[in-house]
Amino acid sequence: MAETKKIATRESFGLALCELAKEHDDIVVLDADLAAATKTEIFKKAYPDRFFDCGIAEGNMIGVAAGLAAAGKVPFAASFAMFATGRAYEQVRNSVGYPHLNVKIAGSHAGISVGEDGATHQCCEDIALMRTIPGMVILNPADHYEMIEAVKASYAYKGPVYIRLGRLAIESFNDPDNGYRFEIGKGITLEEGDDVTVIATGLVVYEALKAVRALKEKGINARLINMHTIKPIDKDIIIKAAKETGKIITIEEHNIIGGLGEAVAAVTAENAPVPVYRIGVEDTFGHSGPAVGLLAEFGLDAAGLEKKISELLNK
Amino acid sequence: MDTSEILELKKTACNVRLWTIEGVFHAKSGHPGGSLSAADLMTYLYFKEMNVDPKNPDDPKRDRFVLSKGHCCPALYATLALKGFFPTEEIKSLRHIGAMLQGHPDMKHTPGIDMSSGSLGQGISAACGMALAAKLSEDDYRVYTMLGDGECEEGQVWEAAMFASHYKLDNLTAIVDFNGLQIDGTVDEVAGLSDIDKKFESFGFEVIKIDGHDFEQIENAINKAKTVKGKPVVIIASTIKGKGVSYMENQVGWHGKAPNAEQYQTAVDELNAQLKALEA
């Protein structure tokens, strides 16, 4: 595959906010002293009057966002995934989720690909936490183009949305000029195949794509679905895949407890029972190291995924 | 405010207390103590100060009230019902299955509730967001939020205080219902929230201390708050927990329990006697 320009989805997020803000003056952006890292600084520079740093006080930031939304604004509140969904979990649940307010929460530096900062900052629990909040939409875009579309869609949707952003620069493989369309709750089939279905989400979708294409060369026809929306999950595409391929493998840069894999398994268990194997962070904490090295160590790069998928198919 | 106006407010506050007792009694649970201590402050805000219209509860230009100490909603429900936001009959099904009036405020289902609240420390942050929204839209509505004194032990209150001061939210008035008691005992015994006025002052607030049961003092404080520019205001209102029902006054035990039938009758009789005295 031809490699394209690499860009981190956090940066795409910052750029998308600026684009949206041109058309919508109700957009307000909040951050908790991490604007340079979450890339809301791009918005801050373009729209300083609509950017509010809340300082290192994430609980208050989420509450302020709730109040802004209650008064008709559309706030995007950003921090690291660890703090936006972890430290401020109860504020998100009670001040945003319960009143179903129109707040968009962006959690950057999600997963182990945070890299050198290590376990305290590598949030592999954010999807699990946000999934438990009734009415919360969870988006986990896989590349630059998908992030741009996800931010637009989250604005158009009236209600709470959690958007997961990555730190690591990754290839942009979705092509809006070649049929790519984003819709909340609709998975995207990237590769057709009937031997097995691989469902991936977020930063590791591109790695899964490389792995699936390598397996095709070896005669294994895997279907690949990019599940950019974890909630509401696309039941139809999962049930169809279960019935047509008989086996599902999920891939996520998140604890296998509470993430994509369990969301998929719940759908198959109730509608079309087939084996579902979860590839992800196996109920452990991360540690320091370069992001690319960590992805390889955790078996979440293309080579590791190819190997693991082959093993699971031979089970 | 002339004496007849004060008299009317006192009568309304007495009715707010009666309906508070009614609600908690029918719910067989709830928080009468802090509701009764806050009744005069809520009465003043809704019947004298705030620009709100029961027929148009979602008017974007209205003043807002966020009950950060959400557990004291029996008094807020009574106030809103008497103001005409919904029938007083609703109060009798407070906390029941299928009822509109939830155990803590629910903005989605109760007309007049500006923010869902109840998890302590969170309401003041939402109030900051509303005040900021008003500044952004150049609207002149004001935002009021009421905190409990025990609630001020929550770290989020001080995060919000820092924010309100940093962004010069002079359209925000916080009111601390300082009744001195919390679930586990007096505020001093439990956590020692000493010099709360100095704490808020050091966070950049204009601080006004009043007797929270004196309507003239309440009026002066609310009016003074409106003249303060460039910083938020906090009114520290000294109150009596359980105010108006003799056996509940200053009793820790009446933070969160309902009166039995006999106690209910005593409370209603006492409050009716107060009302009769005001009407005489």
Boltz contact constraints between the chains, C-beta under 6 A:
constraints:
  - contact:
      token1: [A, 57]
      token2: [B, 159]
      max_distance: 6.0
  - contact:
      token1: [A, 59]
      token2: [B, 156]
      max_distance: 6.0
  - contact:
      token1: [A, 60]
      token2: [B, 125]
      max_distance: 6.0
  - contact:
      token1: [A, 60]
      token2: [B, 156]
      max_distance: 6.0
  - contact:
      token1: [A, 60]
      token2: [B, 159]
      max_distance: 6.0
  - contact:
      token1: [A, 60]
      token2: [B, 160]
      max_distance: 6.0
  - contact:
      token1: [A, 60]
      token2: [B, 163]
      max_distance: 6.0
  - contact:
      token1: [A, 63]
      token2: [B, 122]
      max_distance: 6.0
  - contact:
      token1: [A, 63]
      token2: [B, 125]
      max_distance: 6.0
  - contact:
      token1: [A, 63]
      token2: [B, 126]
      max_distance: 6.0
  - contact:
      token1: [A, 64]
      token2: [B, 125]
      max_distance: 6.0
  - contact:
      token1: [A, 64]
      token2: [B, 128]
      max_distance: 6.0
  - contact:
      token1: [A, 64]
      token2: [B, 129]
      max_distance: 6.0
  - contact:
      token1: [A, 66]
      token2: [B, 126]
      max_distance: 6.0
  - contact:
      token1: [A, 67]
      token2: [B, 126]
      max_distance: 6.0
  - contact:
      token1: [A, 67]
      token2: [B, 129]
      max_distance: 6.0
  - contact:
      token1: [A, 67]
      token2: [B, 130]
      max_distance: 6.0
  - contact:
      token1: [A, 68]
      token2: [B, 129]
      max_distance: 6.0
  - contact:
      token1: [A, 68]
      token2: [B, 133]
      max_distance: 6.0
  - contact:
      token1: [A, 70]
      token2: [B, 115]
      max_distance: 6.0
  - contact:
      token1: [A, 71]
      token2: [B, 130]
      max_distance: 6.0
  - contact:
      token1: [A, 71]
      token2: [B, 133]
      max_distance: 6.0
  - contact:
      token1: [A, 73]
      token2: [B, 133]
      max_distance: 6.0
  - contact:
      token1: [A, 91]
      token2: [B, 122]
      max_distance: 6.0
  - contact:
      token1: [A, 94]
      token2: [B, 119]
      max_distance: 6.0
  - contact:
      token1: [A, 95]
      token2: [B, 122]
      max_distance: 6.0
  - contact:
      token1: [A, 95]
      token2: [B, 126]
      max_distance: 6.0
  - contact:
      token1: [A, 98]
      token2: [B, 116]
      max_distance: 6.0
  - contact:
      token1: [A, 99]
      token2: [B, 107]
      max_distance: 6.0
  - contact:
      token1: [A, 99]
      token2: [B, 108]
      max_distance: 6.0
  - contact:
      token1: [A, 99]
      token2: [B, 116]
      max_distance: 6.0
